Amino acid sequence: MAGITQLGKGMMAVGWLLFIGLMSFWFNSIEEDRSYPNRTPSSHTENGVISVTLKQDRQGHYIVSGLINSEPLNFLVDTGATEVVIPAGLAKRLNLQPGRAKRASTANGPVTVYQTNLARLSIADLHFDNVSGVINPGMTGTSALLGMSVLKNLELTQTGNVLILRRKQ
């Protein structure tokens, strides 16, 4: 009889541990979606217009996964950036070649950046070829700024905490 009681207690403990583990996994997934809701952006095409809908993250930013020359990275949508801006470390990983130096004004003051060309930039089914970008040696991190060299080709509509990017085919 004592063996059955011990077995029951053991099964109860395993059940609770399994329940706690599953709940932690579920809440972690919800938290991740709040922190980074555009990990896997999808496109919608209607009447020849491709659109991608983005949700704000917790800080009110629109960060979205995409590709530069078939390499995955994250973009921060930045209408204040003239071009796509890539941190030097990320540019090295992407094998981007720095071109001519030029001065740029940033929120942190003037900096020297290096012109580069992005053969292809993609976000879901939105594709852009021969995109102008700059490599910023003073910028750290693993995300690029999605600037106006791409955004000028899109219609942006923001309602509440949703941003829709639209492009005619």
C-alpha positions as a Markdown table, in Angstrom:
| # | Residue | x | y | z |
|---|---|---|---|---|
| 1 | Met | 0.0 | 0.0 | 0.0 |
| 2 | Ala | 2.9 | 2.4 | 0.8 |
| 3 | Gly | 4.4 | 1.7 | -2.6 |
| 4 | Ile | 1.1 | 2.8 | -4.4 |
| 5 | Thr | 1.0 | 6.0 | -2.3 |
| 6 | Gln | 4.6 | 6.8 | -3.3 |
| 7 | Leu | 3.8 | 6.1 | -6.9 |
| 8 | Gly | 0.8 | 8.3 | -6.8 |
| 9 | Lys | 2.8 | 11.2 | -5.3 |
| 10 | Gly | 5.5 | 10.7 | -7.9 |
| 11 | Met | 2.9 | 10.8 | -10.7 |
| 12 | Met | 1.3 | 13.9 | -9.2 |
| 13 | Ala | 4.7 | 15.6 | -9.0 |
| 14 | Val | 5.6 | 14.7 | -12.6 |
| 15 | Gly | 2.1 | 16.0 | -13.7 |
| 16 | Trp | 2.6 | 19.3 | -12.0 |
| 17 | Leu | 6.1 | 19.7 | -13.5 |
| 18 | Leu | 4.8 | 18.9 | -16.9 |
| 19 | Phe | 1.9 | 21.4 | -16.4 |
| 20 | Ile | 4.3 | 24.2 | -15.2 |
| 21 | Gly | 6.7 | 23.5 | -18.2 |
| 22 | Leu | 3.9 | 23.7 | -20.7 |
| 23 | Met | 2.5 | 26.9 | -19.2 |
| 24 | Ser | 6.0 | 28.5 | -19.2 |
| 25 | Phe | 6.4 | 27.5 | -22.9 |
| 26 | Trp | 3.0 | 29.0 | -23.7 |
| 27 | Phe | 3.5 | 32.3 | -21.9 |
| 28 | Asn | 7.0 | 32.6 | -23.3 |
| 29 | Ser | 5.5 | 32.3 | -26.8 |
| 30 | Ile | 3.0 | 35.0 | -26.0 |
| 31 | Glu | 5.7 | 37.3 | -24.6 |
| 32 | Glu | 7.9 | 36.7 | -27.7 |
| 33 | Asp | 5.0 | 37.6 | -30.0 |
| 34 | Arg | 4.6 | 40.9 | -28.1 |
| 35 | Ser | 8.3 | 41.7 | -28.2 |
| 36 | Tyr | 8.7 | 40.8 | -31.8 |
| 37 | Pro | 5.4 | 40.3 | -33.6 |
| 38 | Asn | 6.8 | 40.4 | -37.2 |
| 39 | Arg | 9.2 | 37.5 | -37.1 |
| 40 | Thr | 7.5 | 35.8 | -40.0 |
| 41 | Pro | 5.8 | 38.4 | -42.2 |
| 42 | Ser | 3.4 | 37.3 | -44.8 |
| 43 | Ser | 2.1 | 39.0 | -47.9 |
| 44 | His | -1.3 | 39.5 | -49.3 |
| 45 | Thr | -2.0 | 40.3 | -52.9 |
| 46 | Glu | -5.2 | 41.8 | -54.1 |
| 47 | Asn | -5.9 | 43.5 | -57.5 |
| 48 | Gly | -2.2 | 43.4 | -58.3 |
| 49 | Val | -1.2 | 45.1 | -55.1 |
| 50 | Ile | 1.1 | 43.3 | -52.6 |
| 51 | Ser | 0.8 | 44.3 | -49.0 |
| 52 | Val | 2.5 | 43.3 | -45.8 |
| 53 | Thr | 0.9 | 44.1 | -42.5 |
| 54 | Leu | 3.2 | 44.9 | -39.5 |
| 55 | Lys | 2.4 | 45.2 | -35.8 |
| 56 | Gln | 4.2 | 47.5 | -33.4 |
| 57 | Asp | 6.5 | 45.9 | -30.8 |
| 58 | Arg | 6.3 | 46.9 | -27.2 |
| 59 | Gln | 8.4 | 50.0 | -27.7 |
| 60 | Gly | 6.1 | 51.2 | -30.6 |
| 61 | His | 8.6 | 50.3 | -33.3 |
| 62 | Tyr | 8.0 | 48.3 | -36.5 |
| 63 | Ile | 10.7 | 45.6 | -36.7 |
| 64 | Val | 10.4 | 43.0 | -39.4 |
| 65 | Ser | 12.4 | 40.0 | -40.7 |
| 66 | Gly | 13.6 | 40.2 | -44.2 |
| 67 | Leu | 16.5 | 39.4 | -46.5 |
| 68 | Ile | 19.4 | 41.2 | -48.0 |
| 69 | Asn | 21.0 | 39.3 | -50.9 |
| 70 | Ser | 19.2 | 36.1 | -49.6 |
| 71 | Glu | 20.7 | 36.5 | -46.1 |
| 72 | Pro | 18.2 | 36.8 | -43.2 |
| 73 | Leu | 18.2 | 39.9 | -40.9 |
| 74 | Asn | 15.8 | 42.2 | -39.1 |
| 75 | Phe | 14.8 | 45.7 | -40.3 |
| 76 | Leu | 13.6 | 48.6 | -38.2 |
| 77 | Val | 11.3 | 50.7 | -40.3 |
| 78 | Asp | 12.7 | 54.2 | -40.2 |
| 79 | Thr | 11.2 | 57.0 | -42.3 |
| 80 | Gly | 13.9 | 59.3 | -41.0 |
| 81 | Ala | 16.7 | 57.3 | -42.7 |
| 82 | Thr | 17.4 | 58.4 | -46.3 |
| 83 | Glu | 18.8 | 55.0 | -47.2 |
| 84 | Val | 18.9 | 51.5 | -45.9 |
| 85 | Val | 21.5 | 51.7 | -43.1 |
| 86 | Ile | 23.6 | 48.6 | -42.2 |
| 87 | Pro | 25.8 | 48.3 | -39.1 |
| 88 | Ala | 29.4 | 47.5 | -40.1 |
| 89 | Gly | 29.4 | 44.1 | -38.3 |
| 90 | Leu | 26.2 | 43.1 | -40.1 |
| 91 | Ala | 27.6 | 44.4 | -43.4 |
| 92 | Lys | 30.6 | 42.2 | -43.0 |
| 93 | Arg | 28.4 | 39.1 | -42.3 |
| 94 | Leu | 26.4 | 40.0 | -45.5 |
| 95 | Asn | 29.6 | 40.4 | -47.5 |
| 96 | Leu | 28.7 | 44.0 | -48.5 |
| 97 | Gln | 31.5 | 46.0 | -50.0 |
| 98 | Pro | 32.0 | 49.6 | -48.7 |
| 99 | Gly | 32.2 | 52.1 | -51.4 |
| 100 | Arg | 32.9 | 55.9 | -51.3 |
| 101 | Ala | 32.8 | 57.6 | -48.0 |
| 102 | Lys | 30.2 | 60.4 | -47.3 |
| 103 | Arg | 28.9 | 62.3 | -44.4 |
| 104 | Ala | 25.5 | 61.6 | -42.9 |
| 105 | Ser | 23.5 | 63.3 | -40.2 |
| 106 | Thr | 22.1 | 60.9 | -37.6 |
| 107 | Ala | 20.3 | 61.3 | -34.3 |
| 108 | Asn | 23.7 | 60.9 | -32.7 |
| 109 | Gly | 25.3 | 63.6 | -34.8 |
| 110 | Pro | 27.3 | 63.6 | -38.1 |
| 111 | Val | 29.1 | 60.4 | -39.1 |
| 112 | Thr | 31.0 | 59.0 | -42.0 |
| 113 | Val | 29.2 | 56.2 | -43.8 |
| 114 | Tyr | 30.2 | 54.2 | -46.8 |
| 115 | Gln | 27.9 | 53.8 | -49.9 |
| 116 | Thr | 27.0 | 50.2 | -50.8 |
| 117 | Asn | 24.6 | 48.5 | -53.2 |
| 118 | Leu | 22.1 | 45.8 | -52.2 |
| 119 | Ala | 21.5 | 43.5 | -55.1 |
| 120 | Arg | 18.2 | 42.4 | -53.6 |
| 121 | Leu | 16.2 | 43.3 | -50.5 |
| 122 | Ser | 13.1 | 41.4 | -49.6 |
| 123 | Ile | 10.3 | 41.5 | -47.0 |
| 124 | Ala | 7.9 | 38.6 | -47.5 |
| 125 | Asp | 6.8 | 39.0 | -51.2 |
| 126 | Leu | 8.0 | 42.6 | -51.4 |
| 127 | His | 11.2 | 42.5 | -53.5 |
| 128 | Phe | 13.5 | 45.4 | -54.4 |
| 129 | Asp | 16.5 | 45.1 | -56.7 |
| 130 | Asn | 19.6 | 47.3 | -56.8 |
| 131 | Val | 18.9 | 49.2 | -53.6 |
| 132 | Ser | 21.1 | 52.0 | -52.4 |
| 133 | Gly | 22.4 | 51.6 | -48.8 |
| 134 | Val | 25.1 | 52.8 | -46.5 |
| 135 | Ile | 27.3 | 51.0 | -44.1 |
| 136 | Asn | 27.6 | 52.8 | -40.7 |
| 137 | Pro | 30.8 | 51.8 | -38.8 |
| 138 | Gly | 29.5 | 53.5 | -35.7 |
| 139 | Met | 26.2 | 51.6 | -35.6 |
| 140 | Thr | 26.1 | 48.4 | -33.6 |
| 141 | Gly | 23.6 | 45.6 | -33.5 |
| 142 | Thr | 22.2 | 43.0 | -35.9 |
| 143 | Ser | 19.3 | 45.0 | -37.4 |
| 144 | Ala | 19.4 | 47.4 | -40.4 |
| 145 | Leu | 17.3 | 50.5 | -40.8 |
| 146 | Leu | 14.8 | 50.2 | -43.6 |
| 147 | Gly | 15.1 | 53.7 | -44.9 |
| 148 | Met | 13.5 | 55.8 | -47.7 |
| 149 | Ser | 15.6 | 54.2 | -50.5 |
| 150 | Val | 13.1 | 51.3 | -50.1 |
| 151 | Leu | 10.1 | 53.0 | -48.4 |
| 152 | Lys | 9.7 | 55.6 | -51.2 |
| 153 | Asn | 8.5 | 52.7 | -53.4 |
| 154 | Leu | 5.7 | 51.8 | -51.0 |
| 155 | Glu | 2.5 | 53.3 | -49.7 |
| 156 | Leu | 2.5 | 53.3 | -45.9 |
| 157 | Thr | -0.7 | 53.3 | -44.0 |
| 158 | Gln | -0.7 | 53.4 | -40.2 |
| 159 | Thr | -3.8 | 52.8 | -38.1 |
| 160 | Gly | -3.4 | 52.4 | -34.4 |
| 161 | Asn | -0.5 | 49.9 | -33.8 |
| 162 | Val | -0.6 | 48.5 | -37.4 |
| 163 | Leu | 1.5 | 49.6 | -40.4 |
| 164 | Ile | 0.6 | 48.3 | -43.8 |
| 165 | Leu | 3.2 | 48.4 | -46.6 |
| 166 | Arg | 1.7 | 48.3 | -50.1 |
| 167 | Arg | 3.3 | 48.1 | -53.5 |
| 168 | Lys | 1.9 | 47.7 | -57.0 |
| 169 | Gln | 3.3 | 44.8 | -58.9 |
